[in-house]
Structure formats: C-alpha cells, structure tokens
C-alpha cells in the first residue's frame, strides 16, 4: 500500500500535469514555428546545459522500477487540441494580467537558462557576487511578489513575501531547518530580507523546486496570500517550478550572514539575455526542450522516490511477512503446548475429583466412627448409672448386714460376759477384740450415719444423673444432628470451593485460549492480506518495469 506522502505526490503530479497541458500546447506550436532552426540550436550552446540533465535522466532511468504516465498523456492530449494555444494567446492578449504572467515566465526562463549556461561554463560553483545569480534572485522575487495580497498592519499596508514561504515549513517538514536558520540570522530585520535569505538557502540545498512545488499544489492555502491572477496560483507558476529543477545541476556557495538583504533589490537587467536576432526561435526551441527535460527530470525524480519508497515498503512487507510467519509458527507451537496443558489440567481435575471423592468417603467414615463413639459414650453413661444403682443396692445390703452384725455383737457381748471367767487367757485378746469391735461399732455407726447421708446424696445424685442422662440424650441427639449437618456442610463447602477454584482456572485457561485463537485468526487474516498486497505490488512493479522499458526505448529513439 502507498504511503500518504506518495498519494499526495501522485495527486500533485496529476494536478501539475493538468495545469501544464496548455504550456505543452504553446511549446508544440513554438516547435512547429522553429522547426527549420532545430539543428542550429542543438549545435549551439544549449547542448552544454542539456547534457547534464539528460545524463541525470538516463542514470535515474537505469535504476527506476516505476511507471511514467504524466508526460505522454499531456503531450497526446495537447496533440489532439491544435486550437488550444491560439485560444490561450487570444485570452492572454485580452487579459493584461496574463501578459504580466507571460513576461515574468519568459524572464524566469531567460534567467534560469543564462544561469545554467554560465554556471556550466564557469565551473558549476557560484557565489553571491555572480551577476546572473543576482538577476535570478531578482526575477524570482518579482515572480513571488506578483499578485501578492496587501496585509493591513499597525504601521499601514504592506506586502509580506515571507508569509507564503513560511507556510512551506508546515507543508514540507524538511524546510523547517531553513526556516529556523533564517529566523536565527542576526542581520535580518524585515520579512523581505528573510524571504531573500530563504531563497538563497533553498538554492544551496537544491530543494527550491521541491519546496515551491509543495507550495503551489496547495492553492487553497495560497488564496490567503495571493490574488486569483497571481503567477503562483496560475499554470505559469507550475512551469516556473518545473524550470527550477534544472538548477539542481549547479552548486551555489552563498554567504547569507554578511549580505544586506533588507535593502531594495537591483533592477532586472535584460541586456544580458539578448544575444542575436534569432533569439525568439532559439528561445522557443530551448523552452520546449527545457520543459521536456524538466518534465522528464521531475518525473524521473518522483518515480525514483516512488520506487525507493515501494522498495522500502516491499522490504518492510517481506520482513513483516517473515515476522508474521515466525509469529504464526510460535503461536501454533504455543497452541499445541496449551492444548497439551489443557489435557494435563483435565487429567489433574479428574484426579482431584477422585481424591475429593476419597476424602468425602474418609470424612463419612470418620463421621460414622464419631457417631459410634458417641453411642459408646451413651452406653458407658448408662452402664455407670446401672453401677450406681447396684452400688446403692449394695450399700443398702451392707447396712442390713451391719444391723444384723450389731445384734450379733450384742449377743456376743452377753456371751463374752458370761464366759469372761472361762476365757481369762484370752482376755487381752478379747479386750483388743472388744476395742476393735467398739471401734468397728463406732465406725459402723458412723458409717451408718454416713451411709444415710450418702444414701440421701446418692438419691440426689441419682435424680441429677437421671436429669443429666435425659439432657445428655437430648444433647446427644442435637449433637448428632449438628455434627451431621456440620460435617455435611463442611464437606459441601470444601467440595464447592475446590470446584469453584477448578472452574475459575478452567475459565481463565479457556479465555486465554480463546484470545490466543482470535489473535491467531487476526494474524492469519493479516498474513493473507499482506500476501494479496505483495502480489499486487509485484504486479504493479512488473507493469512499471515494462513501462520503464518502453520509456527507455522511447528515450533512446
């Protein structure tokens, strides 16, 4: 695809070709009038300044790979309109501004021709004191001042030549360096001096024709500075800009700092352009050849720039195509890798589901075991209750035994009192036994009292235990329900959390895969589009090479 600069260049060429159709009609008419002086004019000094331009055109045409369509169409169009030049001459006679433009155009042709001839004979390097160069700047100043609108200021009315030249900086960014240099010059005080310095710097840079060409193509902006009849607005401006291309073969070494550019310009000296009586025929022939050379040179330069830009764009497209292919290969590898990772993630997810199932089963087993333990605790509590009941029964039995033993002891005491004399040998033992029996009796009495208290306490304990057992059974049921619900809720939460995490990871991977797939589709479309553009550019390049071969054949003829 062509860049915006190339599109503007082609539009400017078509506009300039339309403006130059009339000029080619006049040049063709002049060629027919001066056909008998053609051989003499070619052998004269014109060959000295034609040769470098033709050499540059041939050198550029050898490396050119574009097509040329502007000049042949203009010449053929003018060939089909033989009465066009006569109508234009009649119009110029009736319009005095057209006469002024024609005079300025002729003066520009004469000054540029004389400057090129003298520069080629002088050695191509000129300084600021060279008279033809001074005359050229004076003529260019008159051409640029023609039809300039008067601007109102605080001091009165004036014509500022610096305004349209300063506009070139916005249209052509390359002219920004010249404009900055002109503004930085210390000796310049007026806009006219800045404009003269700008013309000299542009000539030294060999970009004067290019800058003025950018200026005349924007007629919507020129209307703010020039009248409708100005040279820079009409087709004469395009012809003058085309003539300025020939100045690229000379070198100018001008010192802008030391010159007094704010003063008035010297008048145009026309004596140096008058050579012989046949100057009209020679000028007609010279103008035609010069215009042809200018057209060829400008088209060659423009086509060379277009070919260079096309080659750069082609190389860029090839590099971008290679980069796109590498990106596609990398994306395919990443897609394959992501698919493998997706399968691995799915396998891991299945494994995690199996692990979660195992964990759920283990949690269910633990719940069953805890429930079994709670049942065991309940059974243990019931067993303790039964033991307490048995213990109470044993205490009651022991109390009955103690009562019976008390009666027996009383009987034994009576028997011992009777047998005391018989058993004096065993008195000590009996006394000890008596003391022991007394102690036992006291202990039994105390124990009986304690057993009564304990019985009461145990009755209270039994009632409390029964209440506690009832509470424990109720709490056991509640705990069983709560533990079951808590375990179920905990298991469900863990399972839901794991599933949500897996789902989020899966969604993230799916979104990444979809975005990468969209990027791959976009890259494929861009790749196909670049392939189509590359084919179109190759086809255009082949057509332009064929047209260039035809142009070289015509030039060789």
Secondary structure by P-SEA (a helix, b strand, c coil): cccaaaaaaaaaaaaaaaaaaaaaaaaaaaaaaaccaaaaaaacaaaaaaaaaaaaaaaaaaacccccccaaaaaaaaaaccaaaaaaaaaaaacaaaaaaaaaaaaaaaaaaaaaaaaaaaccccccccaaaaaaaaaaaaaaacbbbbbbccccbbbbccccccccccccccaaaaaaaaaaccccccaaaaaaaaaaaaaaacaaaaaaaaaaaaccccccccccccccccaaaaaaaaaacccccccccccccccccccccccccccccccccaaaaaaaaaaaaaaaaaaaaaaaaaaaaaaaaaaaaaaaaaaaaaaaaaaaaaaaaaaaaaaaaaaaaaaaaaaaaaaaaaaaaaaaaaaaaaaaaaaaaaaaaaaaaaaaaaaaaaaaaaaaaaaaaaaaaaaaaaaaaaaccccccaaaaaaaaaaaaaaaaaaaaaaaaaaaaaaaaaaaaaaaaaaaaaaaaaaaaaaaaaaaaaaaaaaaaaaaaaaaaaaaaaaaaaaaaaaaaaaaaaaaaaaaaaaaaaaaaaaaaaaaaaaaaaaaaaaac
